[in-house]
Every structure is written in C-alpha cells, then in structure tokens.
Amino acid sequence: MILRRFLVPGSSFLVFLLTPHTSLLTNQAWAASPKVVIDAGHGGTDPGAVSNGLKEALINLDVSERFRDLLKSDTDDTRGGGDWQVTMTRETDVFVSLSSRTDYANSIGADRFLSIHTNSFSDPSANGISTFSYSEGGTGARLRNDVHAEAMKHWPLRDRGNLTANFHVLRETAMPAELHELAFVSNAGDFVYLNDPAKRQEAARAHLHGIQNHYGMADYDPSAVTPPPPDDPPPPPPPSTGTLTGMIYDSSLGTGARIPNADVTLISNVSSQSDLNGVYTFSLSPGDYTVTAVATGYQAGSLSRTVVAGQTTWGSIGLAKIEEPPPPPPPPPPSDTEAPDISIAFPADGATTNQAEITVSGEVTDNLSVTRALVNGVDVTLTEGRKFAASVKLQTGSNKITAEAWDAAGNKGAESVTVTFNPLSGDPGTPPPPPDSPGCTSLPSPSASGLPPGLLAMAFLAARSFLRRRSSSYRG
C-alpha cells in the first residue's frame, strides 16, 4: 500500500489515501509527521577521508543539506509525498563528537536516523556503494535496504551490498538507523560522481525516495514552494551560549600527540571526556571558565578561557608525563677488613738443612688484592698474581723465616717457620721423611746424644780445631 496526500481543491483539507505498494512497513505504527535526523559524517577538525583534492566532511555536508532541503520541500508540497520534521546533527563544517550526535537524536525522540559518509581505501581500485545497519531483521535493516535500493537506481556504480557494522551511530541510537557510504573518493570512477553537484543532487533524491518508500509512499519529487513573506518577521534571538573546545595532547611531543579519553572538568558537576582524537567540547553560557584535564600517566593541566555567546573559544591543554623516580644507587661494596692469607710452602717449619742459603717459596691463597710482599724484610715479586720465591742465607743453628703481605686496604698477613742450619747433617733441607721409610736415613734425635743438634755441631768443630793445633805443635 502507498499513502498519498492530496489537497482538496478550493479548501484547506487534506485527504490521505492508501493504494497498493509492496514496501509498506509491516507491523509498524506510522508517524503522521516522522522526526528525521540527518547526520553528515565527520567535520571540522575531523575531515574524514581526503583524496583527489576532496574532503569527505564537505561532500557529506553538501549531500545532507540537499536531502534536508528536499524533505522540507516535500513537506511544503501538499500534492504528494510526506510530512517531515527534519533536523541535522551539524549544518556547518564543525566537529561534533559521535556521542553528541546520538545523544541529540535520542533526546528529541527522533523516529529515524540517516548518516551520510564517503568511502576511501589505500587501493584506488576499490569502488562502489554500501549501506549499513547495526543488525539484520529489524526496522533499521529495512530502512537500510530501502535507501540502498534507491541509491543504486540513481548512481549506477558497483553494488557492495547491504551490510551490518558495530558503528557508534548505529549502536547507540534509540531509533532505527542506517549509515550510507556514497562511493569511494579514492577511486577515479567514483570521483566523477562525488565531484559533480548534479550527481550529488541525485544522491539526495535517492535518500528522499528511500525514506518515502520506507514509510509506504511512492517516489515523489516535490515542486519548490515559496511561502509568502511573513509580516514584519521578528529578528532572530541573539545566541545565548558559546562553545569552548580544544585538544588534550602530550606536551613533550606537541599538539600532534593527542591524548584520548582524558577527563576534562570545568566545575564539580560539569565534566566531559576527550574523544578518540583528543578533542573536548562544551556548550556554555558566556563567562570565565577554568578547564582542568587529567589522564592516566600524566600530570593534571589547566587553563582559563572567556566564553563569548555565539563564538567558539579554543583552549588546548598540554599534559606532562609523570616521570618515574630514578632507582636508588647501589650499596657501596663491603670494606675489605680481612688480612691476606700468606703461607710458606718451603721450607717446612722445624726442618734441618746443611745448605747455608736456601730458596723460600709460598703464595697468597685467599686475597688477590695484595700490593706488597716481603720475606725477612726484603721485597719479593709475586708471580702469577700470588706466588713468591726468595733466597735466604742461614746462620748456623736455628733460623726464623717470616713472609708478610699487605693488601690495598692496608691489612697485613704473615707466616713464620723455623729452620736449623747444620752443615754436618747431610740433609739439603727437604723435610725429613717419616722414620723407617725405605731408602731414608733419619737424623739422630736430640734424645739420642743427650744434646741438641746445634751444640753437637759446635762441639765437633771445636774438637777438630783442637786436634789441628796439637798436630802442629808436635811437628814443631
């Protein structure tokens, strides 16, 4: 069925007739004057797709304004078509956040939401027309199908089909909604249609016929109706509010490094969030305001601005990152308080030798920072970083040999051994083997003669000297 509206000649009465048509809405109450919101995608600081010298935001706005004008003309023309209450989310090239668009449509109780966009892709061969709804099977999907069918009639481009998508303006609107991609601004063939004002008018007509069909009406192109000028039209009221807007960005990187989802506050009960482009917007009464922005990982920032009615005031805020404190310095190394461990490997303590000069050897075993080593007060050189050897002359009898070492901290270590020099012992100084070992001869112990070995040697020398003198006296 098709709903037709006729003006009875010679009267002010309207007559509505239903005639057969296959696109009448099923199980849906038809609003006598539907509220239609037209959403021109992008705008202002968000130009959308840009290619071949065209900006998507301006194409969307031009087609949306033409569609709006056709709906108004259709309302004024009582010979056919429909009766529409039409409004737009933006009527100039300004930025409007996605949430502001859907909040506005929901707040006025709109019946339908139609969003107009232009496509683009890195591959210039991509082309064609596509239309989206949030899901299949509902009124939004039927609205999408009606608009898409008319778009394909008016622009004979590639049909990319009726699709679904999780777009904000489709998901967050409380009324049936569709989003139409006119064509690809990045494609040479589609560009011809997007750049031609006459073809943009055809795109607007496609939207008019699509929503007429959606509400059960036949395609109707209204005639321009010029209303009589009003008597003494009142002057438009002066604007009562102004706009405060700006960007939240990383101050260390510049305004190009925007911070999305920052909390932006004017006073305790007036707050907002920066959108995905780091932009915030307030509509305010004229006056002075202080704006504060806070974001995770950044120090809070603020600025003051004066809002003027009917004007847009910019106030961008740079936030400084919160620097992590430097790690604490490492603890100082423990002071060296341990003395070097120096040991004499040869000769063994208590050894007896018949050599008047022997080589004393040893090493530093546990402290490698030794700076000096001495044997019996004489400096020695450490080889391989820790070994030493020194020649020591012995006196007859008992001799004490001392090895000393100092480290860089001034700590001293020492070890001493006692060696007996006995020229008659027959032992060159190697430590004596255990008694009764095969091939070894034990030196007589002091207990065998009753005297220490040193005294025995001295007695032997004295006796030999005495005998030599006696022999000399006999020969004389």
Residue pairs with C-beta under 8 A, 6 or more apart in sequence:
1 18
1 19
1 20
1 21
1 24
1 216
2 18
2 19
2 20
2 21
2 24
2 216
2 217
2 218
3 16
3 17
3 18
3 30
3 82
3 215
3 216
3 217
4 16
4 17
4 18
4 19
4 80
4 217
4 218
5 14
5 15
5 16
5 78
5 79
5 80
5 81
5 82
5 83
6 14
6 15
6 16
6 17
6 78
6 79
6 80
7 13
7 14
7 15
7 78
7 79
8 14
8 15
14 78
18 216
21 216
21 217
21 218
23 146
23 213
23 214
23 216
24 216
25 139
25 142
25 214
25 215
25 216
28 139
30 215
30 216
31 111
32 83
33 83
33 84
33 85
34 82
34 84
34 85
34 111
34 112
34 215
35 85
35 86
35 87
35 108
35 109
35 110
35 111
35 112
36 71
36 84
36 85
36 86
36 87
36 110
36 111
36 112
36 114
36 211
37 86
37 87
37 88
37 89
37 104
37 105
37 108
37 110
37 112
37 113
37 114
38 64
38 67
38 68
38 86
38 87
38 88
38 89
38 114
38 116
39 64
39 88
39 89
39 101
39 105
39 113
39 114
39 115
39 116
39 169
40 57
40 60
40 61
40 63
40 64
40 65
40 88
40 89
40 90
40 116
41 48
41 56
41 57
41 60
41 115
41 116
41 117
41 118
41 179
42 48
42 56
42 57
42 60
42 117
43 57
43 60
43 61
43 90
43 92
43 93
43 94
43 95
43 96
44 57
44 93
44 94
44 95
44 96
45 95
45 247
45 277
45 279
46 57
46 95
46 277
47 55
47 56
47 57
48 55
48 56
48 57
48 60
48 117
48 118
49 55
49 56
49 118
49 119
49 120
49 185
49 186
50 56
50 120
50 185
51 120
51 185
51 186
51 191
52 185
52 186
52 188
52 191
52 195
54 118
54 185
54 191
54 194
54 195
56 117
56 118
56 120
56 185
57 93
58 93
59 118
59 182
59 185
59 194
59 200
60 116
60 117
60 118
60 182
61 90
61 91
61 92
61 93
62 197
62 200
63 116
63 182
63 200
63 203
63 204
63 207
64 88
64 116
65 88
65 91
66 200
66 201
66 203
66 204
67 114
67 116
67 204
67 207
67 208
68 86
68 88
69 204
70 204
70 205
70 207
70 208
70 222
71 82
71 84
71 86
71 208
71 211
72 84
72 86
73 222
73 223
73 224
73 225
74 81
74 82
74 83
74 84
74 208
74 212
74 220
74 222
75 81
75 82
75 83
75 84
75 86
76 222
76 225
76 227
77 222
77 223
77 225
79 222
79 223
80 217
80 218
80 220
80 222
81 212
81 217
81 220
81 222
82 211
82 212
82 215
82 217
82 220
87 108
87 110
89 96
89 100
89 101
89 104
89 105
90 96
94 312
95 245
95 279
95 281
96 281
97 275
97 279
97 281
98 168
98 169
98 172
98 275
99 168
99 172
99 275
100 281
101 169
102 113
102 168
102 169
102 172
102 173
105 113
105 173
105 174
105 175
106 172
106 173
106 174
106 175
110 173
110 175
111 175
111 176
112 143
112 175
112 176
112 177
112 211
112 214
113 169
113 173
113 175
113 176
113 177
113 178
114 143
114 147
114 177
114 178
114 180
114 207
114 211
115 167
115 169
115 170
115 177
115 178
115 179
115 180
116 180
116 182
116 207
117 179
117 180
117 181
117 182
118 181
118 182
118 183
118 184
118 185
118 194
119 126
119 130
119 181
119 182
119 183
119 184
119 185
119 186
120 184
120 185
120 186
121 184
121 186
122 186
124 186
124 187
124 188
125 187
126 184
126 186
126 187
127 157
127 158
127 183
127 184
127 187
127 189
127 190
128 157
128 158
128 159
128 160
128 183
128 184
128 190
129 148
129 151
129 152
129 155
129 157
129 158
129 159
129 160
129 180
129 181
129 182
129 183
130 148
130 160
130 161
130 162
130 163
130 180
130 181
131 144
131 145
131 147
131 148
131 151
131 162
131 163
131 178
131 179
131 180
131 181
132 144
132 162
132 163
132 164
132 165
132 167
132 170
132 178
132 179
132 180
132 181
133 140
133 141
133 143
133 144
133 162
133 163
133 164
133 170
133 176
133 177
133 178
133 179
134 140
134 164
134 165
134 166
134 167
134 170
134 171
134 177
135 141
135 164
136 164
138 176
139 176
140 170
140 176
140 177
140 178
141 162
141 164
142 176
142 214
143 176
143 177
143 178
143 210
143 211
143 214
144 162
144 178
145 162
146 210
146 211
146 213
146 214
147 178
147 180
147 206
147 207
147 210
147 211
147 214
148 161
148 162
148 180
148 210
149 210
149 213
150 205
150 206
150 207
150 209
150 210
150 213
150 219
151 180
151 182
151 203
151 206
151 207
151 210
152 159
153 206
153 209
154 202
154 203
154 205
154 206
155 182
155 183
155 193
155 199
155 202
155 203
155 206
157 183
157 189
157 190
157 193
160 181
165 179
167 179
169 177
169 179
170 177
170 178
170 179
180 207
182 193
182 194
182 203
183 190
183 193
183 194
184 190
184 191
185 191
185 194
192 199
193 199
193 200
193 203
194 200
205 221
208 221
209 219
209 220
212 218
212 219
212 220
213 219
238 309
238 310
239 309
239 310
240 285
240 309
241 283
241 284
241 285
241 286
241 309
242 283
242 284
242 285
242 286
242 307
242 308
242 309
242 310
242 311
242 312
242 313
243 281
243 282
243 283
243 284
243 307
243 311
243 312
243 313
244 281
244 282
244 284
244 289
244 291
244 305
244 307
244 312
244 313
244 315
245 279
245 280
245 281
245 282
245 312
245 313
245 314
245 315
246 279
246 280
246 291
246 314
246 315
246 316
246 317
247 255
247 258
247 274
247 277
247 278
247 279
247 280
247 316
247 317
248 258
248 259
248 262
248 264
248 274
248 278
248 279
248 280
248 293
248 295
248 316
248 317
248 319
249 255
249 256
249 257
249 258
249 259
249 278
249 316
249 317
249 318
249 319
250 257
250 258
250 259
250 298
250 318
250 319
250 321
251 301
251 318
251 319
251 320
252 320
252 321
255 316
255 318
258 274
258 277
258 278
258 279
259 274
259 278
259 295
259 298
259 319
260 274
260 275
260 276
260 277
260 278
261 273
261 274
261 276
261 295
262 273
262 274
262 278
262 280
262 293
262 294
262 295
262 298
262 319
263 271
263 273
263 293
263 294
263 295
264 271
264 272
264 273
264 274
264 280
264 291
264 292
264 293
264 317
265 271
265 272
265 291
265 292
265 293
265 294
266 282
266 284
266 289
266 290
266 291
266 292
270 282
272 280
272 281
272 282
273 280
274 280
274 293
280 291
280 293
282 289
284 307
285 307
285 309
286 307
286 308
286 309
287 306
287 307
288 304
288 305
288 306
288 307
289 304
289 305
289 306
289 307
290 302
290 303
290 304
291 302
291 303
291 304
291 305
291 315
291 317
292 300
292 301
292 302
293 300
293 301
293 302
293 317
293 319
294 300
295 319
297 321
297 322
298 319
298 320
298 321
298 322
299 319
299 320
299 321
299 322
300 319
301 317
301 318
301 319
301 320
302 317
303 315
303 317
305 313
305 315
306 313
307 313
335 409
336 367
336 369
336 407
336 408
336 409
336 411
337 409
337 411
338 366
338 367
338 411
339 367
339 407
339 411
339 412
339 413
340 364
340 366
340 367
340 370
340 405
340 406
340 407
340 411
340 412
340 413
341 364
341 365
341 366
341 367
341 413
342 362
342 363
342 364
342 365
342 370
342 373
342 403
342 404
342 405
342 413
342 414
342 415
343 362
343 363
343 365
343 403
343 415
344 360
344 361
344 362
344 401
344 403
344 415
344 416
344 417
345 361
345 362
345 363
346 359
346 360
346 361
346 362
347 353
347 358
347 360
347 401
347 417
347 419
347 429
347 431
348 417
348 431
349 417
349 418
350 417
350 418
350 419
350 420
351 417
351 419
351 420
351 429
351 430
351 431
351 432
352 419
352 420
352 421
352 422
352 425
352 427
352 429
352 432
352 443
352 453
353 394
353 419
353 420
353 421
353 422
353 425
353 427
353 428
353 429
354 421
354 422
354 423
354 424
354 425
354 426
354 427
354 428
354 429
355 394
355 421
355 428
355 429
356 393
356 394
356 421
356 423
357 391
357 392
357 393
357 394
358 391
358 392
358 394
358 419
358 429
359 389
359 390
359 391
359 392
360 375
360 389
360 390
360 391
360 392
360 401
360 403
361 387
361 388
361 389
361 390
362 387
362 388
362 403
362 415
363 386
363 387
363 388
364 370
364 373
364 382
364 386
364 388
364 405
364 413
365 386
367 405
367 407
367 411
367 413
368 385
368 386
369 407
369 408
369 409
370 382
370 386
370 405
370 406
370 407
371 406
371 407
371 408
372 379
372 405
372 406
373 379
373 380
373 382
373 388
373 403
373 404
373 405
373 406
374 380
374 403
374 404
374 405
375 388
375 390
375 392
375 401
375 402
375 403
375 404
376 390
376 392
376 401
376 402
377 402
378 390
380 388
380 389
380 390
381 388
382 388
383 389
388 403
392 399
392 401
394 419
394 421
395 421
396 421
396 422
396 423
396 454
396 457
396 458
397 420
397 421
397 454
398 418
398 419
398 420
398 454
399 418
399 419
399 420
399 421
400 416
400 417
400 418
401 416
401 417
401 418
401 419
402 414
402 415
402 416
403 414
403 415
403 416
404 412
404 413
404 414
405 412
405 413
405 414
406 412
419 429
420 453
420 454
422 453
422 454
422 457
423 457
424 457
424 460
425 443
425 453
426 441
426 443
427 443
432 440
432 442
432 443
433 440
434 440
435 442
436 442
443 453
444 453
446 452
446 453
449 456
451 459
